[in-house]
Amino acid sequence: MKAARNNMLAAGMSNNKVKYSRLAADEDGYIDLQFKRSPPKVPYKAIALAVFLFLIGSLLIIFGALLLSGTIEVEHPDRTIPVIIIGLLVFLPGFYHLRIAYYASKGYRGYSFEDIPDFGD
């Protein structure tokens, strides 16, 4: 123990340079700081991915609808329905996460940026 203190003093670190502050405590044993929330971290990568999915899904749905209506000539008409299905599967998660991001940015009750996965950022 004494050797560790000598190493700290030799390295230039002394015990009196550390500043401590007393935490406010109530009589119930809880500390006020444990209930304070940090400012929300905006998951920019996840929102960018949601925008990308939303746009690609929208384009696939529009393209599939044009194929299905006959506006665009199709050699194999049985391949138009899968384009719409893939468009819907890509569109829905993008729309869902964009909606959460919009409501969280506007401060609607019950919506938070914490509801959007951040993919390990």
C-alpha positions in Angstrom: 0.0 0.0 0.0 2.8 2.4 0.9 4.6 1.5 -2.4 1.5 2.5 -4.4 1.4 5.8 -2.7 5.1 6.4 -3.3 4.5 5.6 -7.0 1.7 8.1 -7.2 3.8 10.8 -5.6 6.7 9.9 -7.9 4.4 10.2 -11.0 3.4 13.7 -9.9 -0.1 12.8 -8.7 -1.0 13.9 -5.3 -4.2 13.2 -3.3 -5.0 16.8 -2.8 -5.5 17.7 -6.5 -8.7 15.6 -6.7 -11.8 17.8 -6.3 -14.8 16.1 -4.7 -18.3 17.5 -4.2 -20.8 16.4 -1.7 -24.0 15.0 -3.2 -27.3 16.2 -2.0 -29.1 13.4 -0.2 -32.6 13.1 1.2 -33.6 11.3 4.3 -35.0 8.4 2.3 -31.6 7.3 1.2 -31.9 8.2 -2.5 -29.5 10.6 -4.2 -31.0 13.3 -6.5 -28.4 12.7 -9.2 -29.6 9.2 -9.9 -32.9 10.5 -11.2 -31.4 13.1 -13.5 -31.5 12.2 -17.2 -28.7 12.9 -19.5 -29.6 14.8 -22.7 -30.9 12.4 -25.4 -28.3 11.0 -27.9 -29.7 11.3 -31.4 -28.9 8.1 -33.4 -28.0 9.8 -36.7 -26.9 6.6 -38.4 -30.1 4.9 -37.6 -32.2 7.8 -38.9 -30.1 7.9 -42.1 -30.8 4.2 -42.6 -34.5 4.8 -42.0 -34.6 7.6 -44.6 -32.8 5.3 -47.0 -35.3 2.4 -46.4 -38.2 4.8 -46.7 -37.0 6.2 -50.0 -36.1 2.8 -51.6 -39.4 1.3 -50.4 -41.4 4.2 -51.8 -39.7 3.9 -55.1 -40.3 0.2 -55.3 -43.9 0.6 -54.4 -44.4 3.3 -57.1 -42.4 1.2 -59.7 -44.5 -1.9 -58.8 -47.7 0.0 -59.1 -46.7 1.4 -62.5 -45.8 -2.1 -63.6 -49.1 -3.5 -62.3 -51.2 -0.8 -64.0 -49.5 -1.4 -67.3 -48.0 2.1 -67.6 -44.6 0.4 -68.0 -44.7 -2.6 -70.4 -43.8 -5.8 -68.7 -42.6 -9.0 -70.5 -43.5 -11.2 -67.5 -46.5 -9.7 -65.6 -46.2 -12.3 -62.8 -43.1 -10.5 -61.5 -44.8 -7.2 -60.6 -46.4 -8.4 -57.3 -43.0 -9.3 -55.7 -41.7 -5.8 -56.5 -44.6 -4.3 -54.5 -44.2 -6.8 -51.7 -40.4 -6.1 -51.4 -41.2 -2.4 -51.5 -43.7 -2.7 -48.6 -41.2 -4.8 -46.6 -38.5 -2.1 -47.1 -40.9 0.9 -46.7 -42.5 -0.1 -43.4 -39.5 -0.2 -41.1 -38.2 3.0 -42.6 -41.5 4.8 -42.1 -41.8 3.4 -38.5 -38.4 4.7 -37.4 -38.8 8.0 -39.2 -42.1 8.6 -37.4 -40.5 7.9 -34.0 -37.6 10.2 -34.9 -40.0 13.0 -35.9 -42.2 12.7 -32.8 -39.2 12.5 -30.6 -37.7 15.6 -32.1 -40.9 17.5 -31.7 -41.1 16.4 -28.0 -44.3 14.4 -28.2 -45.1 12.5 -25.0 -44.2 8.8 -25.1 -41.6 9.1 -27.9 -37.9 9.2 -27.4 -34.7 8.7 -29.4 -34.0 5.8 -27.1 -36.8 3.9 -29.0 -34.7 3.8 -32.1 -31.9 1.2 -32.2 -28.5 2.8 -32.6 -26.7 -0.3 -34.0 -23.9 -0.2 -31.3 -22.8 3.4 -31.8 
